[in-house]
């Protein structure tokens, strides 16, 4: 089963998070996962994928304009209805608005007719209610994406397990 991770990345932090999610997905038997920068995605792979996790960095407490434009076009282009959907975000500040971005992405997925994944508290620790968030060290020296690597991998693994169960 194919699963896609689609992202917009400006400094490489979101790209790293996407690769960690795809790596976690790949730990599940019979799953082929690939991560793509929006605008550079393999259209056939995304169309065939049974699920997609979408993410971007926080941009003034919103998703990036590039991701918003891509989301407006992708639903029909990639036949997203019926796929399992998920979301993630990266941010420069601990309280930078990542939850708002994740909710906006999930809302787009619901509008497309996707089934949105959240393991929430049912999966135990770490609890990842809406989607994983990473805080980079660009503005907070005490932070850094490496602190969040396992959460992204775990989310990918959980997402792929649910997709395998459903499809």
C-alpha positions as a Markdown table, in Angstrom:
| # | Residue | x | y | z |
|---|---|---|---|---|
| 1 | Unk | 0.0 | 0.0 | 0.0 |
| 2 | Unk | 1.3 | 3.5 | -0.9 |
| 3 | Unk | 1.2 | 6.4 | 1.5 |
| 4 | Unk | 2.3 | 9.9 | 0.7 |
| 5 | Unk | 3.7 | 12.7 | 2.9 |
| 6 | Unk | 3.2 | 16.1 | 1.2 |
| 7 | Unk | 4.8 | 19.2 | 2.5 |
| 8 | Unk | 5.9 | 22.8 | 2.0 |
| 9 | Unk | 9.3 | 23.5 | 3.5 |
| 10 | Unk | 11.2 | 26.8 | 3.5 |
| 11 | Unk | 14.3 | 26.1 | 5.6 |
| 12 | Unk | 14.4 | 22.3 | 5.6 |
| 13 | Unk | 12.8 | 21.7 | 9.0 |
| 14 | Unk | 9.4 | 20.6 | 7.6 |
| 15 | Unk | 11.2 | 18.5 | 5.0 |
| 16 | Unk | 13.0 | 16.7 | 7.8 |
| 17 | Unk | 9.8 | 16.1 | 9.7 |
| 18 | Unk | 8.1 | 14.7 | 6.5 |
| 19 | Unk | 11.0 | 12.3 | 6.0 |
| 20 | Unk | 10.7 | 11.1 | 9.6 |
| 21 | Unk | 7.0 | 10.5 | 9.1 |
| 22 | Unk | 7.6 | 8.6 | 5.9 |
| 23 | Unk | 10.3 | 6.5 | 7.7 |
| 24 | Unk | 7.9 | 5.6 | 10.4 |
| 25 | Unk | 5.3 | 4.6 | 7.9 |
| 26 | Unk | 7.8 | 2.4 | 6.2 |
| 27 | Unk | 8.3 | 0.4 | 9.4 |
| 28 | Unk | 4.8 | -1.0 | 8.8 |
| 29 | Unk | 4.7 | -4.2 | 6.8 |
| 30 | Unk | 3.6 | -3.8 | 3.1 |
| 31 | Unk | 3.7 | 0.0 | 3.2 |
| 32 | Unk | 5.6 | 2.0 | 0.7 |
| 33 | Unk | 5.9 | 5.6 | 1.9 |
| 34 | Unk | 7.4 | 8.6 | 0.1 |
| 35 | Unk | 7.7 | 12.3 | 1.0 |
| 36 | Unk | 7.3 | 15.0 | -1.6 |
| 37 | Unk | 7.7 | 18.8 | -1.6 |
| 38 | Unk | 4.5 | 20.3 | -3.0 |
| 39 | Unk | 4.9 | 21.1 | -6.6 |
| 40 | Unk | 7.5 | 18.3 | -7.0 |
| 41 | Unk | 5.2 | 15.3 | -6.1 |
| 42 | Unk | 4.9 | 12.2 | -8.2 |
| 43 | Unk | 1.3 | 12.6 | -9.4 |
| 44 | Unk | 0.8 | 8.8 | -10.1 |
| 45 | Unk | 2.1 | 7.9 | -6.6 |
| 46 | Unk | -0.2 | 10.4 | -4.9 |
| 47 | Unk | -3.2 | 9.3 | -6.9 |
| 48 | Unk | -2.5 | 5.6 | -6.0 |
| 49 | Unk | -1.8 | 6.4 | -2.3 |
| 50 | Unk | -4.4 | 5.2 | 0.2 |
| 51 | Unk | -3.4 | 8.0 | 2.6 |
| 52 | Unk | -1.7 | 11.4 | 2.7 |
| 53 | Unk | -0.2 | 13.3 | 5.6 |
| 54 | Unk | 0.2 | 17.0 | 4.7 |
| 55 | Unk | 2.3 | 19.6 | 6.6 |
| 56 | Unk | 4.0 | 22.9 | 6.5 |
| 57 | Unk | 5.7 | 25.5 | 8.7 |
| 58 | Unk | 3.7 | 28.0 | 10.5 |
| 59 | Unk | 3.6 | 31.3 | 8.7 |
| 60 | Unk | 2.2 | 34.2 | 10.8 |
| 61 | Unk | 0.0 | 31.6 | 12.7 |
| 62 | Unk | -1.3 | 30.2 | 9.4 |
| 63 | Unk | -0.3 | 27.7 | 6.8 |
| 64 | Unk | 2.1 | 28.9 | 4.1 |
| 65 | Unk | 0.4 | 30.7 | 1.1 |
| 66 | Unk | 2.0 | 28.1 | -1.1 |
| 67 | Unk | 0.4 | 25.2 | 0.7 |
| 68 | Unk | -2.9 | 26.9 | 0.8 |
| 69 | Unk | -2.9 | 27.4 | -3.0 |
| 70 | Unk | -1.7 | 23.8 | -3.5 |
| 71 | Unk | -4.5 | 22.5 | -1.2 |
| 72 | Unk | -7.1 | 24.4 | -3.2 |
| 73 | Unk | -6.1 | 22.5 | -6.4 |
| 74 | Unk | -5.0 | 19.1 | -5.1 |
| 75 | Unk | -8.4 | 17.6 | -3.9 |
| 76 | Unk | -9.7 | 17.0 | -7.3 |
| 77 | Unk | -6.4 | 16.5 | -9.0 |
| 78 | Unk | -5.4 | 13.6 | -6.7 |
| 79 | Unk | -8.8 | 12.1 | -6.0 |
| 80 | Unk | -8.3 | 12.6 | -2.2 |
| 81 | Unk | -11.9 | 11.5 | -1.3 |
| 82 | Unk | -11.8 | 8.3 | 0.7 |
| 83 | Unk | -8.1 | 8.4 | 1.5 |
| 84 | Unk | -6.9 | 8.5 | 5.1 |
| 85 | Unk | -5.6 | 12.0 | 5.9 |
| 86 | Unk | -3.3 | 13.5 | 8.5 |
| 87 | Unk | -1.5 | 16.7 | 9.2 |
| 88 | Unk | 1.7 | 18.0 | 10.9 |
| 89 | Unk | 3.4 | 21.4 | 11.3 |
| 90 | Unk | 6.7 | 22.9 | 12.3 |
| 91 | Unk | 7.2 | 26.3 | 14.0 |
| 92 | Unk | 9.9 | 28.6 | 15.3 |
| 93 | Unk | 8.3 | 29.3 | 18.7 |
| 94 | Unk | 6.8 | 26.9 | 21.2 |
| 95 | Unk | 3.5 | 28.7 | 21.0 |
| 96 | Unk | 3.7 | 29.7 | 17.3 |
| 97 | Unk | 0.3 | 28.5 | 16.1 |
| 98 | Unk | 1.0 | 24.9 | 14.8 |
| 99 | Unk | -2.3 | 23.6 | 16.1 |
| 100 | Unk | -4.1 | 26.2 | 14.0 |
| 101 | Unk | -2.2 | 25.1 | 10.9 |
| 102 | Unk | -2.9 | 21.4 | 11.6 |
| 103 | Unk | -6.6 | 22.1 | 12.1 |
| 104 | Unk | -6.8 | 24.1 | 8.8 |
| 105 | Unk | -5.1 | 21.2 | 6.9 |
| 106 | Unk | -7.5 | 18.7 | 8.5 |
| 107 | Unk | -10.4 | 20.9 | 7.6 |
| 108 | Unk | -9.3 | 20.9 | 3.9 |
| 109 | Unk | -9.0 | 17.1 | 4.1 |
| 110 | Unk | -12.5 | 16.8 | 5.5 |
| 111 | Unk | -13.9 | 19.0 | 2.7 |
| 112 | Unk | -12.2 | 16.7 | 0.2 |
| 113 | Unk | -14.0 | 13.7 | 1.8 |
| 114 | Unk | -10.9 | 12.3 | 3.4 |
| 115 | Unk | -11.0 | 10.2 | 6.6 |
| 116 | Unk | -8.9 | 12.2 | 9.1 |
| 117 | Unk | -6.6 | 10.2 | 11.4 |
| 118 | Unk | -6.0 | 11.0 | 15.1 |
| 119 | Unk | -4.7 | 8.4 | 17.4 |
| 120 | Unk | -5.3 | 10.9 | 20.2 |
| 121 | Unk | -4.9 | 9.4 | 23.7 |
| 122 | Unk | -6.0 | 5.9 | 22.5 |
| 123 | Unk | -2.4 | 5.1 | 21.4 |
| 124 | Unk | -0.8 | 5.9 | 24.7 |
| 125 | Unk | 2.3 | 8.0 | 25.1 |
| 126 | Unk | 3.3 | 10.1 | 23.3 |
| 127 | Unk | -0.2 | 11.5 | 23.0 |
| 128 | Unk | -0.5 | 13.1 | 19.5 |
| 129 | Unk | -4.1 | 14.5 | 19.4 |
| 130 | Unk | -4.3 | 16.2 | 16.0 |
| 131 | Unk | -0.8 | 15.8 | 14.5 |
| 132 | Unk | 2.8 | 16.0 | 15.5 |
| 133 | Unk | 4.5 | 19.4 | 15.9 |
| 134 | Unk | 8.2 | 20.2 | 15.8 |
| 135 | Unk | 9.8 | 23.4 | 17.1 |
| 136 | Unk | 13.1 | 24.3 | 15.4 |
| 137 | Unk | 16.0 | 26.1 | 17.0 |
| 138 | Unk | 15.9 | 29.1 | 14.6 |
| 139 | Unk | 14.4 | 31.3 | 17.3 |
| 140 | Unk | 14.6 | 29.2 | 20.5 |
| 141 | Unk | 18.1 | 27.9 | 21.1 |
| 142 | Unk | 16.8 | 25.4 | 23.7 |
| 143 | Unk | 14.6 | 23.8 | 21.1 |
| 144 | Unk | 15.5 | 21.9 | 17.9 |
| 145 | Unk | 13.8 | 19.5 | 15.5 |
| 146 | Unk | 15.9 | 16.5 | 16.8 |
| 147 | Unk | 13.9 | 16.7 | 20.1 |
| 148 | Unk | 10.7 | 15.8 | 18.1 |
| 149 | Unk | 12.1 | 13.1 | 15.7 |
| 150 | Unk | 10.5 | 10.2 | 17.6 |
| 151 | Unk | 7.1 | 11.8 | 17.7 |
| 152 | Unk | 7.1 | 12.2 | 13.9 |
| 153 | Unk | 8.3 | 8.6 | 13.4 |
| 154 | Unk | 5.7 | 7.3 | 15.9 |
| 155 | Unk | 2.9 | 9.3 | 14.2 |
| 156 | Unk | 4.0 | 7.9 | 10.8 |
| 157 | Unk | 4.0 | 4.3 | 12.1 |
| 158 | Unk | 0.5 | 4.8 | 13.8 |
| 159 | Unk | -0.9 | 6.4 | 10.7 |
| 160 | Unk | 0.3 | 3.5 | 8.5 |
| 161 | Unk | -1.0 | 0.9 | 10.9 |
| 162 | Unk | -4.4 | 2.5 | 10.8 |
| 163 | Unk | -4.3 | 2.8 | 7.0 |
| 164 | Unk | -3.4 | -0.9 | 6.8 |
| 165 | Unk | -6.3 | -1.8 | 9.1 |
| 166 | Unk | -8.7 | 0.3 | 7.0 |
| 167 | Unk | -7.5 | -0.6 | 3.5 |
